[in-house]
Amino acid sequence: MKATIQLLGASGCLVLTAMNLDDAMAVLTKRETIAPEIIVADYRLPGGATGVEAATHLQLILGRAIPVIIVTGDIAYGPMREIADQGYRVLSKPVRPAKLRALVSHLLR
């Protein structure tokens, strides 16, 4: 996660971090927090929710669609289908920095 934060920060992104859905909700409810323009989430999160579930929940709470990238090492049909059903983008681990940068740039246009 540290490498992703550094990569996105070096690309000019303001990066907000959370370990799971509860942490993300706490970050987003702070008055000075700005709404995210993109969500990058691991598929498997601590606490039970998947990155897909967390991203979907956050979009519902914020009341708008936000581009989502799910990062996963899981290539099984179930997780890949769940990601595709939501229309989210997927990057397989290990994530190549150039690929992440390019996808973030594309989604933020």
C-alpha atoms as an extended CHARMM CRD file, in Angstrom:
* protein
*
       109  EXT
         1         1  MET       CA              0.0000000000        0.0000000000        0.0000000000  PROA      1               0.0000000000
         2         2  LYS       CA              2.8690000000        2.4000000000        0.7790000000  PROA      2               0.0000000000
         3         3  ALA       CA              4.2130000000        2.1000000000       -2.7620000000  PROA      3               0.0000000000
         4         4  THR       CA              0.7820000000        2.9070000000       -4.2190000000  PROA      4               0.0000000000
         5         5  ILE       CA              0.4210000000        5.9380000000       -1.9440000000  PROA      5               0.0000000000
         6         6  GLN       CA              3.8660000000        7.2020000000       -2.9450000000  PROA      6               0.0000000000
         7         7  LEU       CA              3.2150000000        6.5950000000       -6.6340000000  PROA      7               0.0000000000
         8         8  LEU       CA             -0.1260000000        8.4110000000       -6.6460000000  PROA      8               0.0000000000
         9         9  GLY       CA              1.1990000000       11.2190000000       -4.4580000000  PROA      9               0.0000000000
        10        10  ALA       CA              4.1580000000       11.7300000000       -6.7840000000  PROA      10              0.0000000000
        11        11  SER       CA              1.6800000000       11.9500000000       -9.6650000000  PROA      11              0.0000000000
        12        12  GLY       CA             -0.0350000000       14.8980000000       -7.9850000000  PROA      12              0.0000000000
        13        13  CYS       CA             -2.8980000000       13.0440000000       -6.3340000000  PROA      13              0.0000000000
        14        14  LEU       CA             -4.1110000000       13.8440000000       -2.8450000000  PROA      14              0.0000000000
        15        15  VAL       CA             -4.3000000000       10.3560000000       -1.3390000000  PROA      15              0.0000000000
        16        16  LEU       CA             -6.7020000000        9.4230000000        1.4580000000  PROA      16              0.0000000000
        17        17  THR       CA             -6.1480000000        5.9720000000        2.9380000000  PROA      17              0.0000000000
        18        18  ALA       CA             -8.2290000000        3.4420000000        4.8100000000  PROA      18              0.0000000000
        19        19  MET       CA             -7.6820000000       -0.1930000000        5.7120000000  PROA      19              0.0000000000
        20        20  ASN       CA            -11.3160000000       -1.2460000000        5.3970000000  PROA      20              0.0000000000
        21        21  LEU       CA            -14.8490000000        0.0400000000        4.8950000000  PROA      21              0.0000000000
        22        22  ASP       CA            -15.2080000000        1.3010000000        8.4780000000  PROA      22              0.0000000000
        23        23  ASP       CA            -11.9590000000        3.2740000000        8.1910000000  PROA      23              0.0000000000
        24        24  ALA       CA            -13.0490000000        4.7090000000        4.8370000000  PROA      24              0.0000000000
        25        25  MET       CA            -16.3670000000        5.8250000000        6.3140000000  PROA      25              0.0000000000
        26        26  ALA       CA            -14.5360000000        7.5230000000        9.1860000000  PROA      26              0.0000000000
        27        27  VAL       CA            -12.2110000000        9.3360000000        6.7710000000  PROA      27              0.0000000000
        28        28  LEU       CA            -15.0840000000       10.5130000000        4.5740000000  PROA      28              0.0000000000
        29        29  THR       CA            -17.1660000000       11.8100000000        7.4580000000  PROA      29              0.0000000000
        30        30  LYS       CA            -14.4830000000       14.2630000000        8.5750000000  PROA      30              0.0000000000
        31        31  ARG       CA            -15.6510000000       17.7660000000        7.7400000000  PROA      31              0.0000000000
        32        32  GLU       CA            -12.4430000000       18.8200000000        5.9630000000  PROA      32              0.0000000000
        33        33  THR       CA            -12.2700000000       15.7140000000        3.7620000000  PROA      33              0.0000000000
        34        34  ILE       CA            -12.9700000000       16.2530000000        0.0940000000  PROA      34              0.0000000000
        35        35  ALA       CA            -14.9030000000       13.6110000000       -1.8270000000  PROA      35              0.0000000000
        36        36  PRO       CA            -12.6920000000       11.2040000000       -3.7650000000  PROA      36              0.0000000000
        37        37  GLU       CA            -12.3990000000       11.4520000000       -7.5350000000  PROA      37              0.0000000000
        38        38  ILE       CA            -11.3160000000        7.8210000000       -7.8160000000  PROA      38              0.0000000000
        39        39  ILE       CA            -11.2600000000        4.7740000000       -5.5500000000  PROA      39              0.0000000000
        40        40  VAL       CA             -8.3700000000        2.2970000000       -5.6320000000  PROA      40              0.0000000000
        41        41  ALA       CA             -9.1180000000       -0.7020000000       -3.4290000000  PROA      41              0.0000000000
        42        42  ASP       CA             -7.6810000000       -4.1180000000       -2.8180000000  PROA      42              0.0000000000
        43        43  TYR       CA            -10.1900000000       -6.8770000000       -3.4550000000  PROA      43              0.0000000000
        44        44  ARG       CA             -9.5820000000       -8.5440000000       -0.0930000000  PROA      44              0.0000000000
        45        45  LEU       CA             -9.9280000000       -6.1030000000        2.7950000000  PROA      45              0.0000000000
        46        46  PRO       CA             -9.5980000000       -6.7350000000        6.5260000000  PROA      46              0.0000000000
        47        47  GLY       CA            -12.9370000000       -6.8470000000        8.3020000000  PROA      47              0.0000000000
        48        48  GLY       CA            -14.9570000000       -8.9390000000        5.8750000000  PROA      48              0.0000000000
        49        49  ALA       CA            -16.0440000000       -6.5590000000        3.1060000000  PROA      49              0.0000000000
        50        50  THR       CA            -14.4260000000       -6.8280000000       -0.2990000000  PROA      50              0.0000000000
        51        51  GLY       CA            -13.0550000000       -3.8040000000       -2.1130000000  PROA      51              0.0000000000
        52        52  VAL       CA            -16.0230000000       -4.1120000000       -4.4720000000  PROA      52              0.0000000000
        53        53  GLU       CA            -18.4890000000       -3.9470000000       -1.5910000000  PROA      53              0.0000000000
        54        54  ALA       CA            -16.6280000000       -1.0510000000        0.0260000000  PROA      54              0.0000000000
        55        55  ALA       CA            -16.4470000000        0.9790000000       -3.2030000000  PROA      55              0.0000000000
        56        56  THR       CA            -20.1150000000        0.3760000000       -3.9520000000  PROA      56              0.0000000000
        57        57  HSD       CA            -21.1070000000        1.4030000000       -0.4240000000  PROA      57              0.0000000000
        58        58  LEU       CA            -18.9870000000        4.5530000000       -0.5490000000  PROA      58              0.0000000000
        59        59  GLN       CA            -20.5870000000        5.5830000000       -3.8380000000  PROA      59              0.0000000000
        60        60  LEU       CA            -24.0440000000        5.1160000000       -2.3290000000  PROA      60              0.0000000000
        61        61  ILE       CA            -23.1090000000        7.2100000000        0.7000000000  PROA      61              0.0000000000
        62        62  LEU       CA            -21.5950000000        9.9610000000       -1.4730000000  PROA      62              0.0000000000
        63        63  GLY       CA            -24.5380000000        9.8590000000       -3.8730000000  PROA      63              0.0000000000
        64        64  ARG       CA            -22.5090000000        9.7080000000       -7.0490000000  PROA      64              0.0000000000
        65        65  ALA       CA            -20.5960000000        7.3730000000       -9.3170000000  PROA      65              0.0000000000
        66        66  ILE       CA            -16.8450000000        7.3500000000       -8.7830000000  PROA      66              0.0000000000
        67        67  PRO       CA            -14.3670000000        5.4810000000      -11.0060000000  PROA      67              0.0000000000
        68        68  VAL       CA            -13.0890000000        2.3940000000       -9.2120000000  PROA      68              0.0000000000
        69        69  ILE       CA             -9.9570000000        0.3060000000       -9.6480000000  PROA      69              0.0000000000
        70        70  ILE       CA             -9.8440000000       -3.0150000000       -7.8120000000  PROA      70              0.0000000000
        71        71  VAL       CA             -6.4020000000       -4.5130000000       -7.2460000000  PROA      71              0.0000000000
        72        72  THR       CA             -6.2940000000       -8.2700000000       -6.7570000000  PROA      72              0.0000000000
        73        73  GLY       CA             -4.0910000000      -11.3050000000       -6.8540000000  PROA      73              0.0000000000
        74        74  ASP       CA             -7.1890000000      -13.4950000000       -7.1000000000  PROA      74              0.0000000000
        75        75  ILE       CA             -7.8810000000      -14.7030000000      -10.6290000000  PROA      75              0.0000000000
        76        76  ALA       CA            -10.7890000000      -16.9880000000       -9.7170000000  PROA      76              0.0000000000
        77        77  TYR       CA            -14.0080000000      -16.5900000000      -11.6910000000  PROA      77              0.0000000000
        78        78  GLY       CA            -16.1320000000      -15.3960000000       -8.7350000000  PROA      78              0.0000000000
        79        79  PRO       CA            -14.1180000000      -12.3090000000       -7.7590000000  PROA      79              0.0000000000
        80        80  MET       CA            -13.4440000000      -11.3580000000      -11.3730000000  PROA      80              0.0000000000
        81        81  ARG       CA            -17.1630000000      -11.6670000000      -12.1670000000  PROA      81              0.0000000000
        82        82  GLU       CA            -18.0730000000       -9.5370000000       -9.1220000000  PROA      82              0.0000000000
        83        83  ILE       CA            -15.6790000000       -6.8170000000      -10.2590000000  PROA      83              0.0000000000
        84        84  ALA       CA            -16.9100000000       -6.9280000000      -13.8660000000  PROA      84              0.0000000000
        85        85  ASP       CA            -20.5820000000       -6.9020000000      -12.8140000000  PROA      85              0.0000000000
        86        86  GLN       CA            -20.0270000000       -3.5200000000      -11.1420000000  PROA      86              0.0000000000
        87        87  GLY       CA            -18.1930000000       -2.1210000000      -14.1610000000  PROA      87              0.0000000000
        88        88  TYR       CA            -15.0480000000       -1.5860000000      -12.1220000000  PROA      88              0.0000000000
        89        89  ARG       CA            -11.5540000000       -1.8040000000      -13.5910000000  PROA      89              0.0000000000
        90        90  VAL       CA             -9.2000000000       -4.4760000000      -12.3250000000  PROA      90              0.0000000000
        91        91  LEU       CA             -5.4410000000       -4.5730000000      -11.9960000000  PROA      91              0.0000000000
        92        92  SER       CA             -3.7180000000       -7.8440000000      -11.1860000000  PROA      92              0.0000000000
        93        93  LYS       CA             -0.9840000000       -8.0510000000       -8.5930000000  PROA      93              0.0000000000
        94        94  PRO       CA              1.8230000000       -7.3060000000       -8.7820000000  PROA      94              0.0000000000
        95        95  VAL       CA              0.6920000000       -3.9500000000      -10.1450000000  PROA      95              0.0000000000
        96        96  ARG       CA              3.1020000000       -2.2640000000      -12.5000000000  PROA      96              0.0000000000
        97        97  PRO       CA              3.4100000000        1.4280000000      -11.5580000000  PROA      97              0.0000000000
        98        98  ALA       CA              3.1360000000        2.6430000000      -15.1550000000  PROA      98              0.0000000000
        99        99  LYS       CA             -0.0650000000        0.6880000000      -15.6300000000  PROA      99              0.0000000000
       100       100  LEU       CA             -1.6430000000        2.1380000000      -12.4730000000  PROA      100             0.0000000000
       101       101  ARG       CA             -0.5920000000        5.6710000000      -13.4020000000  PROA      101             0.0000000000
       102       102  ALA       CA             -1.9990000000        5.2830000000      -16.9230000000  PROA      102             0.0000000000
       103       103  LEU       CA             -5.3160000000        3.8610000000      -15.7070000000  PROA      103             0.0000000000
       104       104  VAL       CA             -5.7700000000        6.5650000000      -13.0600000000  PROA      104             0.0000000000
       105       105  SER       CA             -4.9890000000        9.2370000000      -15.6410000000  PROA      105             0.0000000000
       106       106  HSD       CA             -7.4710000000        7.7060000000      -18.1030000000  PROA      106             0.0000000000
       107       107  LEU       CA            -10.2650000000        7.4450000000      -15.5320000000  PROA      107             0.0000000000
       108       108  LEU       CA             -9.8130000000       11.0230000000      -14.3350000000  PROA      108             0.0000000000
       109       109  ARG       CA            -10.2030000000       12.5690000000      -17.7920000000  PROA      109             0.0000000000
